[in-house]
Amino acid sequence: MATIVFAALVFCFWYFLYPHLMAWREESQLFLCNKEYLLERLAVPGGLAQYIAEALVQFFNNARLGALTYALLLALTQWLTWKAMQRTSAADTSDKFGHSRQSAKTSKPWPFLLSFVPAIILCWLATNPYISTTPLVAVVLVLVAMALRPRGKKMQLAYTTLLIPIGYWLVGPAILLVALCNWRWALPQWALLAACVVAFSRLAPFPLRQQARGIDYYWQEEYKSTMEEMKYDRWMRMGKWGRIVDEANKKTPDAQSSRNVVQMALWNLKRLSSDDLFRSLDPTPIVMQSTAGAFIMSDIYLQLGYANMSQRAAFEAMESIPNHNKSGRALKRLTETAIITGQLELARKYLSILEETIVLRKWAKETRRLTESSEAANSIPFYHQMRQHFSETDNFFFY
């Protein structure tokens, strides 16, 4: 019951407080459902954990699914931690035949409460936008492997010794938990893990320092997005113009990209004229110095009819993703702008990538028919209007 209550609290925590962070994580990756993508991930240390994490994160644009995923992963972390503690305690009090000598009178409730600590720490770490979902998945995989340990000290020693090099390649540095839980052989196993890190650094094209901390555990903060930008970006995508204005009235946004969203909200609510909108927007490059800011400006430019500017902002957003991944949202926008500007072959190239996804596959297949000819694209009012506007302007670079 305690685990179920904990899972419910985690769900509410992410669903009500951090839906914008989950949406940002989803738009910062491109999960492809094919063999080549899987092999690409398995070719580096920690690749299996990263692959599973990205497979889960692709559904985070739906706040309910994202919160449910976190709830299940963290509840599973707590439960497996408790089971690992029970097995370790039983092993410490067992005789040479592996039979437990632990008395029921020695059982106390506080060890069960301690099993929540790792899950709570991981939940807190996940609120950092630059700590990916990969370490959480890696910890769950390690705990599952530890739950499968055989009985008997010699068998456990052989199992964990073999598990450390294989586990490091599949899940990354989280495999250190195996050595921590087997304190009798901690020093030799730590030495084995250190040797694996150094040896595998010659096989993967990543610096030793990055491999030691986890290739996809922590992202660079070069193009740092703020929580405020993530919130305004999500509200704009959902068309919550009233919510945007109300929030801005409570507190003036700090980021210029967020203030641009407020102006767009006023314009959509008919509280701001088109002339006033153009005077109030800040189109300078400094607005796109973060990933979320570039995504915001891509949406704004497209709403205003600036197809090329929207295309450029989408490129900026995708190239500034912290772990240098691609983005399904950016590729979708690049497809739309390519259709508007008449680059139909380029649009088909993007669609061939999006057709390998799960979430955007249906949209990509439906959109492909629009790239067969200009007439097909003009049959959709949105593309017809945007293409007409693009063809009539004098400055193709901006419009």
N, C-alpha and C positions, 0 to 999 in steps of 0.2 A: 504493500500500500504506500509506503514511503517513497518507493521508486516511481510509482504512478503519479503521486502528488508532485514529485520533483519534475517529472516529464511535463506535467500540465503547467507548472510554473515557468519552465523553460520556453514552452510554446507561447505563453502570454508575453513573456519578456521579449522575444524576437518579433512576434506578430504586432505588438502594439508600440514598441520602442525602436525597433531597428528594421522596419521593412525597406527603408531606403538603402541601407547598407547591403541587404541581400540583393536588391535590384542592381546595385552598383557592381557587386561581385559577378552577377550573371552577365552583365553587359561588358565585362572585362575579360571575357574568354570566348572561345569558339570550340565547342566539343563536336568532333566529327565521329560519326558512327561507322567507322570502317577499320579494316585490318591495319592499314598503314599508320593510322593515328595511334592505335594501340601499340604497335611495334616501336613507333617513335618515342612513346612514353617509357616503354620497358627498356629502352636502350640507355637510360640514365639511372643513377641511384635514386630510390624513392619514387620511381615511375609508376608503380602499381597504385600506390596511395594517391598520387596526383591524378591518375586516370579515373579512379573511382570518385574522388572528390569533384572533379570537373563534370563527371556524369551526373552527380547529384546537383551541383550548382546550376546546371543549365535550366533547372526548373524554378530557380529562386525568384524569377520575375513574378511568380505567383506567391504572394506573401504567406498564404496558408501552407502551401507545399514546402516553402523554405523553412518556416517555423516548425512544421511537423518533422522535417528532416533533422533539424538541430535537436529537437526534443528526443527523437529516437536515438540519435548518435550519443547524446550526453547521458541519457538514461541507460543505454547499453554500456557506456563507459563506467558509470557508477556500479552497475550490477556485476560486470566482469571484474572490476577492481575488488569488489567484495568477495567474489569467488576465488580470485587469486590470493587474497589475504587468508581465506579459510584454508586453501591448499597449502600455502606456505606455513601457516601455523600448525597444521596437521603434520607436515613434514618435519617440523622442528621438534615435535613431541612424539614421533614414531620410533618404534624399535628397529632393530636391524632387519626385520622381515617386512618393514613397511606398514605395520599395523599401528594405528594411532593409540597413544596412551592418554590422550587429553580427556579430562573429566568434564562432565556437563557443568559441574560447579564452577569451573574456571571461565565459563563463557560469560562475557560482559557485553553491554550494549554499545559502549563507546567505540569499539573497532568498526562496527557497522556505520556509525556516524562519520568516522574517518574516511570511509569509502566514497563519501560525497565530495571530498576535498579535490581530488584530481578533476572531476567533472566540472566543479565550480570554477576552478582555475582555467580550464580550457574554455569554458563559456565566457569568462572575462577576457581572455586573450583574443577570442574571436571577434570581440567588439572593436578591435584594432583593424582598420581597413587593410593594413599592409601585412597582417598575419593571415595567410590563406586558410582554407578549409582542409588542406592537405595534412597538417600535423594532427588534427582531430581524427581524421580517418586513419592515419598511421597508428595512432595510439589504440584505436579500436581493433585494428588488425593485429597488433602486437598482443593485446589482451586476449584475443581469440586464440592466437598461437600458444599463449601461455596456458590457457584453459585446456589445451589438447596435450599438455605434457604427460608423459607416461609416469607410472608409479615406480618407485625404486630409485635410489640415489644415483646408481651407475647409469641407468637408463636416462634419468633427467640430465645428468652431466653430458652424456653423448648427444642428447636431443638439443640442449641449449647451445652446445659448442657448434653443432652443425647449423643451428637456427641463426646465429649471429651474422655470419657472412651472407647467407641467403636472404635473411630478413633485412639486412642493411641495404642490399641492392633493391629490394622490393619496396620497402617503406621508408628508408632513410634513418636518420639518427634516433628516431623513436625506439629503435630496437635496443637502445641502452637500458630500457626498462627491464629487459630480461636479465641483464647482469645485476641490476639493482635488487631484484627480487631473489637472486641466488647469491646471497652474501657470502656463503662458504667459498665460492669460486669467483668472487667479484673481481679481484685483481687480475687473474689470468684472462677472464673474459673481457674486461676493460682493455687490456693490452691487445687482445685479439681484435676487438672492435677498432681500436686506433690503427692497427696494422691494415685492416680492411679499408679504412678511410684513405690511408696513404696509398695503398696499392690500387684501389679503384679510381683514384684521382688521375691515374695515368691512362685510364680507359675512357673517361668521360671528358668532354671539352669544357670543363668548368674549373675555376680555381679551387685549390685545396680548402681555403677558408670557407667558400660557399658550400662545398660538399659537406664540410664538418658541421655546419649549422643547418643544412637541409636545402636542397636546390630550390624547392618551391615552398619552403616553410615561411620565409620572410621575403617580402617584396621591397624593391627600392622605392624611396619616397621623393624621387626627383621631381615628379609632376604631382605634388600632393593635392588631393581633393579634400575639401572640408565636408563635414557632416551636413552643414547648411546647404552647400551646393547639391549634395546628393538628395536632400529633401525637396528642394525646389525643382530639381530635374525630374524627380518622380512625380510630383504634383503636376508639372507641366505635361508630362507624357499622358497622365490620366485625365487632363483637362479640368483639374480642380481649381478653376480660376478664383472662385470665391474664397477658398481655403488659403490660396496664395496671398490675396489682398489682406485677409484677416490676420494672417501671420505677420505680414509686413507692417501692419498697423500696430501690432504689439511690440515688435522690435525691428528696426530697420536692418536689412541684411548687410552683412559686412562685405561679401564678395560682389564685385561688379556684375558677374554673370547672373547672380541671384537677383540683383536689382533690375537687370534686363528682363528677367522672367516676370517681375512685378509689373513692369511697363506693358509687357505682352498681355498679362492678365487684365489690366485696366482697359487695354484696347479691345480685347475679346468681350469684356463686359460692357462695351460701348461707353466707357467713362473717359476715354481718351481718343482724340481724333488721330487720323493717320499722320498728319503733319507734326503734331505734338509727339507722336510715337517716334518718328524718325529723328526728331531733335533730341529726345531723351535717351535713346539707345547709345551705348558705347561700343563701337565695332572694332576698337583698337586690338592689336594682337595680344595685349596683356590679359584680355578677358579669357583667352584660351590657354593660359599657362598651367591649367590643371586638366585632367582627363574629364572630370564631370563638367567643367566649364566649357570645354570644346564640344561635348555632346549637347549641352544646352544651346550653344550658338548655332550648331548644325540644325537643330530643330527650329530655332527662331528664323534663321536665314531662309529655310525652306518655306515656312509659313508666309514670309514676306515676298517670296518669289525669286530669291537669289540662289539659283540652282548651283552655280559654280562655287559661290562662297560656302554654301551648305556642304558641297562635296569636299572642299578644302578642310573645313572644320571636322568632318567625319574622318578624314585622313589623319589630322592632327590628334584626334581623340584616340584612334587605334594605335598610332605610333607611340603614344605616351602611356600606354598601359604598363603598369609597374613591372610585370614579369615578362614584358615583350611578347605577350600573346596577341592573338587576333581577336576580333570582336564580331559576334553575330549581328548586333545592333548596327555597328558601323558598316558592315558589308551590305546589310539591307538598305541602309541609306545610300551607299555608293551605287547600288543597283538602281534605286529610284532616280538618282540624279543622272546616271548614265542614260537611262531611258529618256529623261527630259531633254538632255543635250544631244540626243540622237546617236550616242555611242552604243549601238545595240549589240555589237560583238563583245564589247567590254562587259555589258550587262549580263550576257549569256555566260561569260567567264565567272562572274560573281555567283550567278545562280547555280552553276555546276558545283560550286563549293557548298552553298547553302542547302542544296539537295542532299548532301551527305550528313546534315544535322537531323535532329529529331524534332525540335521545337519549331524550326522555320522551314521544314521540308515541304509542308503543304502549301505555304505561302509561295515558296520558290517555284513549285510545279505550276501553280496557278498563274504566276507572273510570267513564266517562260513564253507563253503564247503572245504576250505583248511585245516581245523582242523579235517576232517573226517579220514584222514590217512596221513602217511608220503609221500606216492606217490602223493596224491593230492597237497600237498605243493610243492613238487619237480616239479610239472608241470608248475610252475611260475618261469621263469629264475632268478629273483631276489632272491627268497627264496631258490632255488636250489643251487645257487652259495654261498649264505651265510651259508646255512646248511652244504655244503661240506667243506667250510673253517672252520666252527666251529668244525666239527667232526674230522678234520685232525690235529688240534692244540693240543699241549701237556698241555697247561695251560688253563683249562676250566674256571677258575675264571676270568681271564682277557678277554678271547676271547669269 
